[in-house]
Amino acid sequence: MSKGLPKRSEDYSLWYNELVKRADLAENSAVRGCMVIKPYGYSIWEKMQAELDRMFKETGHTNAYFPLFIPKSYLSKEASHVEGFAKECAVVTHYRLKNAEDGSGVIVDPEAKLEEELIVRPTSETVIWSTYKNWIQSYRDLPLLVNQWANVVRWEMRTRLFLRTAEFLWQEGHTAHATAKEAMDETVQMMNVYAQFAEEFMALPVVKGRKTENERFAGADETFCIEAMMQDGKALQAGTSHFLGQNFAKAFDVKFATKEGGLDYVWGTSWGVSTRLMGALIMAHSDDNGLVLPPKLAPHQVVIVPIYRGEAELEAISVKAKEIMSQLRKAGISVKYDDRDTQKPGWKFAEYELKGVPVRIAMGPRDLENGTIEIARRDTLTKESFVLAEMSLVEKIGGLLEDIQANIYKKANDFRIEKTTEVNSWEEFIEVLENKGGFVSAHWDGTTETEEKIKELSKATIRCIPLDRKEEVGACVLTGKPSNGRVLFAKAY
C-alpha cells in the first residue's frame, strides 16, 4: 500500500489533513465546512462515546434529547450568551420550498416565512433551561443531572477535519442544583471525569485549570478546562466544564421552593467534549507512518494476517487463526482476521500500520509447523517471534496491549514536560514561543488588557490558570506589574 504521507517535520498541517483522509477517518463533504465521518473514524468515536457515557452514568447522569431548533427569542434572554454565539449561528427563516415557475428548480416559498426565526443549535443551554422551568418546582426535583449526545452547528469559515467544522458531534451535560456549592462541585467533578478519560483511555496527558474571564464560556461565571499538547507544540482545549451560577435560571425564571420554605433560582452547570477529541488523538500520538492508536480506543486491537500460497495453505492457517481469534475475543480483546485474497500481505501490513492497529499477528506455513507466530507492535514498529506453547497467548497479548497503552502515554507526557518552559521576561517569552513552542509558564498581571495585548503581539493565549500552580509573587512578563502566580500560555488550535 503506497502511503506517501508528508512528514510532520516538513508540513504538520498537510501531514494531519492527509492522514485523516488516507486512514479512512473522515473526508470533506459536499456541504461547505462540513465533514463525513467514515466508518473507521466513527468506530473510534463510538468507543470514546461508550466510555464517556459509562463514566457519566456512574456519576449519576442520565441521557435525554432536546430540539435541534431554538427560537431566536431564547438566545436574546441571556445577553452574554447571545453575544458569544451570535456570529456563529445558522438561521432558519422559512418552512417550505416550491417549484420555480420557470422550471429552473426549487425556490424558497416567500409565503412560508416563519413568524419567528429558528436557530440551529450552536449549544443547548437556552432550549434546555426553558424546559427545566417546567421540570423544576421544588428542592425535591434537584439535583437534575442530564446529558445529551447530539450534533451542533457553528458557522465556521475556516475549517479543518475534526478540529473545526461547521457541524460536529458532541455531548453536552446540563445540570441544575439547589446550592452554589453543589453546582461548583459538579463542575469540578466533570472536569476531572474528562481528565481521567483523556489520560486513561486516550493516553493523553492534560493540564487541569480555570479559564480567564476573557476566555470563559459565554454566560458562565467560571470555566474549567483540560488542555493538551500536540506534537507541533500547539495546545488544544480537550474539554470544558462551566459553572453557570444562576444566570440561565434567572434568564428563564427557573425557581424552586427551598427546604426552608423560600423561593430561589437554581444553580446550573454545563460541560462538553466533541469530535475534536479525534483530532487530539491523531495529533498527540501519530507518526510519519500513520495513526498510532491507544489500544483502549482502537476499533481492532489485534489484526491477524495470513501469509500463504494457495487455498490449501490458507485453509490450514485459517483454522489456527480462528482458534487464536476465539481465545482473544473471549478475553475481551477485539480482533480482526484479514483473509482477503484481493490484497497481498505486504499491502495489508502497510494498511494496518497506517490505520494504527496496536498489534499485528502474521502467520505462515512455517509458523504452523513450528508453532509460532510473528507479533508486531505499532507504537515501536518492532517485531518478535512468539512460541505459542511457551506462554498463554491471551496473557502475552493482554500484557502487550497494556504496555503499548502505557508507552504511548509516557511518550506524550515526556514530550509535554520537555515542551513546558518557565520564563521571566518578555524577551524569553517570545524566544521560547517562536523557537521551542509548547506551554510557556509565565506571570501575568491579571488584566484583560494585558491578556489581549499579549495575544496581539505573540498570537499566544492564556490556555488556563493551572489548578496545581504555586501561589507566588512575581512580575508580569509584559507589563512588570505584580502577579500572584504563573499561567500557561501557548499558541493553540
C-alpha positions in Angstrom: 0.0 0.0 0.0 1.5 3.3 -1.1 1.1 5.8 1.8 3.5 8.6 0.9 2.4 10.7 3.9 4.0 14.1 4.2 6.5 14.3 7.1 5.4 16.1 10.2 8.7 18.0 10.4 8.1 19.4 6.9 4.4 20.3 6.9 2.5 19.4 10.0 -0.8 20.7 8.8 -0.6 18.8 5.5 0.5 15.7 7.3 -2.6 15.9 9.6 -5.0 16.5 6.7 -3.6 13.7 4.6 -3.5 11.3 7.5 -7.2 11.9 8.4 -8.2 11.1 4.8 -5.8 8.2 4.0 -6.5 6.4 7.2 -10.2 6.5 6.3 -11.2 8.6 9.3 -13.1 11.4 7.5 -13.4 13.5 4.4 -14.8 16.8 3.4 -18.5 16.7 2.4 -20.4 18.3 -0.5 -21.7 20.8 2.1 -19.2 23.5 2.6 -17.5 23.4 6.0 -19.0 20.0 7.0 -17.4 16.6 7.1 -18.3 12.9 6.5 -17.0 10.8 9.3 -16.2 7.4 7.7 -16.8 4.1 9.3 -13.3 3.6 10.7 -13.3 7.1 12.2 -16.8 6.7 13.5 -15.9 3.4 15.2 -13.2 5.3 17.2 -15.7 8.0 18.2 -18.1 5.2 19.2 -15.5 3.8 21.6 -14.9 7.3 23.0 -18.6 7.8 23.4 -19.2 4.4 25.1 -16.5 5.0 27.7 -17.6 8.6 28.4 -21.3 7.6 28.6 -20.4 4.9 31.1 -18.5 7.4 33.2 -21.3 9.9 33.1 -23.8 7.3 34.2 -21.5 6.2 37.0 -21.6 9.8 38.3 -25.4 9.8 38.3 -26.3 11.4 35.0 -28.9 10.2 32.5 -29.3 10.9 28.8 -32.1 12.9 27.2 -32.6 14.7 23.8 -33.7 18.3 23.1 -34.7 20.0 19.9 -32.2 20.9 17.2 -34.1 24.2 16.6 -34.1 27.1 19.1 -36.4 30.1 18.9 -34.4 33.2 18.3 -36.0 34.9 21.3 -34.5 32.3 23.6 -30.9 33.4 22.7 -31.9 37.0 23.5 -32.7 36.2 27.1 -29.1 35.8 28.3 -27.1 38.8 27.0 -23.5 37.5 27.2 -24.6 34.1 25.8 -26.1 35.6 22.6 -23.1 37.9 22.2 -20.8 34.9 22.4 -22.6 32.9 19.7 -24.3 35.4 17.5 -21.7 35.4 14.8 -21.7 31.6 14.5 -25.5 31.0 14.3 -27.2 29.4 11.3 -30.8 30.7 11.0 -33.9 29.1 9.6 -36.3 31.7 8.1 -38.8 29.7 6.0 -40.6 26.4 6.3 -41.4 25.5 2.7 -40.0 25.2 -0.8 -41.8 25.3 -4.1 -41.1 24.8 -7.8 -39.9 27.8 -9.7 -42.4 29.0 -12.3 -39.7 29.0 -15.0 -38.9 25.3 -14.3 -35.3 26.1 -13.0 -35.8 24.0 -9.8 -37.0 24.6 -6.3 -37.0 28.0 -4.6 -37.9 29.2 -1.1 -41.6 30.0 -0.9 -41.8 33.7 0.1 -45.3 33.0 1.6 -43.8 30.5 4.0 -41.8 32.8 6.2 -41.6 31.8 9.9 -43.2 34.1 12.4 -40.1 33.7 14.5 -36.8 32.6 13.0 -35.2 29.4 14.4 -31.6 29.0 15.3 -29.9 25.7 14.5 -28.4 24.9 17.9 -24.8 26.1 18.5 -25.3 24.8 22.1 -28.4 24.0 24.0 -28.4 26.0 27.3 -31.3 28.2 26.2 -33.7 25.5 25.0 -32.8 23.2 27.9 -33.3 25.9 30.6 -36.7 26.8 29.1 -37.6 23.1 29.5 -36.2 23.0 33.1 -38.7 25.7 34.1 -41.4 23.0 33.6 -39.4 20.2 35.3 -38.3 22.0 38.5 -40.6 23.3 41.2 -39.2 22.1 44.5 -35.9 21.2 46.1 -37.2 17.6 45.7 -36.7 17.9 41.9 -33.0 18.7 42.4 -30.3 17.9 41.5 -31.2 17.4 37.9 -28.4 15.6 36.1 -28.9 15.4 32.3 -26.6 14.7 29.4 -27.3 14.9 25.7 -25.5 13.3 22.8 -26.1 15.5 19.7 -24.8 17.5 16.8 -24.4 21.3 16.8 -23.8 23.9 14.2 -21.4 26.8 14.5 -20.9 28.6 11.2 -17.1 28.3 10.7 -15.5 29.9 7.7 -12.0 28.3 8.1 -12.4 24.6 8.7 -10.2 21.6 9.4 -11.5 18.0 9.7 -12.4 17.1 13.3 -10.7 20.2 14.7 -13.1 22.9 13.4 -16.1 22.2 11.2 -19.5 23.9 10.8 -21.3 20.8 12.1 -19.8 18.5 14.7 -20.8 15.8 17.2 -20.5 16.2 20.9 -22.1 15.6 24.3 -23.4 18.4 26.5 -24.3 17.9 30.1 -26.7 20.4 31.7 -27.4 20.1 35.4 -29.4 22.1 38.0 -28.7 22.3 41.7 -30.1 23.7 44.9 -26.9 25.5 46.0 -23.9 27.1 44.5 -21.5 24.6 46.2 -23.3 21.6 44.7 -23.1 23.2 41.3 -19.4 24.1 41.7 -18.7 20.5 42.9 -20.4 19.2 39.8 -18.4 21.5 37.6 -15.1 20.3 39.0 -16.2 16.7 39.1 -16.9 16.7 35.3 -13.6 18.4 34.6 -12.0 15.5 36.5 -14.0 13.0 34.6 -12.7 14.4 31.3 -9.2 14.4 32.6 -9.5 10.8 33.7 -10.9 9.8 30.3 -8.1 11.7 28.4 -5.3 10.1 30.4 -6.6 6.6 30.9 -8.2 6.0 27.5 -6.7 8.5 25.1 -3.3 8.1 26.7 -3.2 11.9 26.6 -1.7 13.9 29.5 -3.6 17.1 30.3 -3.4 20.2 32.4 -6.5 20.9 34.5 -7.2 24.6 35.0 -9.5 27.6 35.0 -10.1 29.9 32.1 -9.5 33.6 32.5 -12.6 35.8 32.5 -11.8 36.7 28.9 -11.8 33.1 27.8 -14.8 31.9 29.7 -17.8 30.3 28.1 -20.4 32.9 27.1 -22.9 33.1 30.1 -20.7 31.3 32.6 -19.4 32.6 35.9 -16.4 30.2 35.8 -15.0 27.8 33.2 -12.7 24.9 33.9 -10.8 23.1 31.2 -8.3 20.4 30.3 -5.5 21.5 28.0 -3.4 19.1 25.9 -0.2 19.5 23.9 0.1 18.4 20.3 3.3 17.3 18.6 3.8 20.6 16.8 3.9 22.4 20.1 0.4 23.9 19.9 -2.2 23.5 22.6 -5.6 22.0 22.2 -8.5 22.5 24.5 -9.8 19.0 25.0 -12.8 19.6 27.3 -14.6 22.3 29.3 -16.9 22.4 32.3 -18.8 25.6 33.2 -20.3 26.9 36.4 -23.2 28.9 35.2 -24.2 30.4 38.5 -27.9 31.4 38.4 -27.5 33.2 35.1 -29.7 30.9 32.9 -32.1 30.2 35.8 -32.8 34.0 36.0 -33.0 34.4 32.3 -35.7 31.6 32.1 -37.2 32.2 35.5 -36.3 28.7 36.8 -37.1 28.9 40.6 -37.6 26.2 43.2 -39.2 26.0 46.6 -36.4 25.6 49.1 -36.3 23.3 52.2 -36.7 26.4 54.4 -39.9 27.4 52.6 -38.5 30.2 50.5 -38.2 30.6 46.7 -34.8 30.8 44.9 -33.3 30.5 41.5 -31.5 27.2 40.8 -27.7 26.9 40.2 -26.5 25.5 36.9 -23.6 23.8 35.1 -22.9 22.7 31.6 -20.0 20.7 30.2 -18.9 19.1 27.0 -16.4 17.4 24.7 -16.7 16.9 21.0 -15.3 15.1 17.9 -12.4 17.5 18.4 -11.0 14.7 20.6 -10.5 12.8 17.4 -8.1 15.5 16.3 -6.3 15.4 19.6 -5.9 11.7 19.4 -4.4 11.9 16.0 -2.1 14.9 16.6 -0.8 13.7 20.0 0.4 10.2 19.1 0.6 9.5 15.3 3.8 9.4 13.3 5.1 9.7 9.7 3.9 6.1 9.1 0.3 6.8 10.1 -2.0 6.6 13.1 -0.8 5.4 16.5 -3.9 4.4 18.4 -4.1 3.7 22.2 -5.4 0.1 22.5 -8.3 1.1 24.7 -9.8 3.1 21.8 -8.6 1.1 18.8 -11.5 -0.4 16.7 -9.3 -3.5 16.3 -6.7 -4.1 19.0 -5.2 -7.0 17.1 -5.2 -7.9 13.4 -4.2 -11.4 12.1 -2.7 -11.5 8.6 -2.2 -15.0 6.9 0.8 -15.5 4.6 0.1 -18.2 2.2 0.3 -19.6 -1.3 -2.8 -21.4 -2.5 -6.1 -22.4 -0.9 -4.7 -25.3 1.0 -2.2 -23.2 3.0 -4.9 -20.6 3.6 -7.3 -23.2 4.9 -4.7 -24.7 7.3 -3.7 -21.2 8.6 -7.3 -20.1 9.0 -8.1 -23.0 11.3 -5.3 -21.9 13.7 -6.0 -18.1 13.2 -9.7 -18.6 14.1 -8.7 -20.6 17.2 -6.4 -17.7 18.2 -9.2 -15.2 17.4 -11.7 -17.1 19.6 -9.2 -17.2 22.6 -8.6 -13.4 22.4 -12.2 -12.4 22.0 -13.2 -14.5 25.0 -10.7 -12.4 26.9 -12.3 -9.2 25.7 -9.7 -8.3 23.1 -11.0 -7.1 19.8 -9.5 -9.0 16.8 -9.9 -8.9 13.1 -8.8 -11.8 10.8 -8.0 -10.4 7.4 -8.1 -13.3 4.9 -9.0 -11.2 1.9 -7.5 -12.6 -1.3 -7.6 -9.2 -3.1 -4.5 -7.8 -1.4 -1.1 -9.2 -0.6 0.3 -9.5 2.9 2.7 -6.6 2.5 -0.1 -4.3 1.4 -2.1 -5.3 4.4 0.8 -4.7 6.8 1.1 -1.2 5.4 -2.6 -0.6 5.7 -2.8 -1.6 9.3 0.3 0.4 10.1 -1.4 3.4 8.5 -4.6 2.8 10.5 -2.8 2.4 13.8 -3.8 -1.1 14.8 -1.8 -1.7 18.0 -0.8 -5.3 17.4 -0.4 -7.3 14.2 0.0 -11.0 14.1 1.4 -12.7 11.0 1.2 -16.4 10.4 2.5 -18.5 7.5 3.0 -22.2 6.8 6.4 -22.3 8.6 4.8 -20.8 11.7 2.2 -23.6 11.6 5.0 -26.2 11.5 7.0 -24.5 14.3 4.1 -23.5 16.5 5.0 -19.8 16.3 3.5 -16.5 15.2 5.1 -13.1 14.4 3.9 -10.3 16.6 4.4 -6.6 15.6 3.6 -3.6 17.8 2.5 -0.4 16.1 3.9 2.1 18.7 7.6 1.0 18.4 7.4 -0.7 15.0 9.2 -3.7 16.5 8.6 -7.4 15.7 9.2 -10.6 17.6 8.6 -14.4 17.1 6.4 -15.9 19.7 6.3 -19.6 20.6 2.6 -20.5 21.3 3.4 -23.4 23.6 5.7 -21.3 25.9 3.1 -18.9 27.3 -0.6 -18.2 27.2 -1.2 -16.1 24.1 -4.0 -14.2 25.9 -1.6 -13.3 28.7 1.0 -12.3 26.1 -1.3 -10.1 24.0 -3.0 -8.7 27.1 0.3 -7.6 28.6 1.4 -6.2 25.3 -1.7 -4.0 25.0 -1.2 -2.7 28.5 2.4 -1.9 27.7 1.5 -0.1 24.5 -1.1 2.0 26.2 1.4 3.0 28.9 4.2 3.6 26.5 2.0 5.9 24.3 1.1 7.9 27.4 4.7 8.1 28.6 5.9 9.4 25.3 3.2 12.1 25.2 3.9 13.1 28.8 7.6 13.3 28.3 7.0 15.5 25.3 4.7 17.8 27.2 7.2 18.1 30.1 10.0 18.9 27.6 7.8 21.5 25.9 6.8 23.3 29.1 9.1 26.2 29.9 9.1 28.8 32.6 10.1 32.3 31.5 10.5 35.6 33.4 10.9 38.3 30.8 9.2 39.3 27.5 12.3 38.5 25.6 12.4 35.0 26.9 8.6 34.6 26.3 8.9 35.5 22.6 12.1 33.4 22.1 10.6 30.3 23.6 7.3 30.7 21.8 8.9 31.2 18.4 11.8 28.7 18.6 10.7 26.0 21.0 6.9 26.2 21.2 4.7 24.4 23.7 3.4 25.7 27.0 5.0 28.9 28.3 4.6 29.3 32.1 4.8 33.0 32.9 3.5 35.6 35.3 0.5 37.7 34.2 -0.9 40.8 35.9 -4.5 39.5 35.8 -5.9 42.2 33.5 -7.9 41.5 30.3 -6.0 44.4 28.7 -2.6 42.7 29.2 -4.0 39.4 28.1 -5.3 40.9 24.8 -2.1 42.7 24.2 0.0 39.6 24.6 -2.3 37.8 22.2 -2.0 40.7 19.7 1.8 40.7 20.0 2.5 37.0 20.0 -0.6 35.1 18.9 -0.4 33.2 22.1 -3.4 32.9 24.5 -3.7 32.0 28.2 -4.7 28.4 27.9 -5.5 28.1 31.6 -4.7 29.1 35.2 -3.4 25.7 36.4 -5.2 24.3 39.4 -2.0 23.0 40.8 0.0 26.2 40.4 2.0 27.6 43.2 0.9 30.9 44.5 4.0 33.0 44.2 4.7 36.7 43.9 6.2 37.7 40.6 6.1 40.3 37.8 4.0 40.2 34.7 6.2 39.3 31.6 4.8 42.1 29.6 3.9 45.0 32.0 6.1 44.2 35.0 3.1 44.7 37.3 2.6 42.4 40.3 1.4 38.8 39.7 0.2 36.2 42.2 1.2 33.2 40.1 2.1 31.7 36.7 -0.4 30.9 34.0 0.1 28.8 30.9 0.4 30.5 27.5 0.5 28.8 24.1 -0.4 29.1 20.5 -3.4 26.9 20.1 -5.9 25.2 17.8 
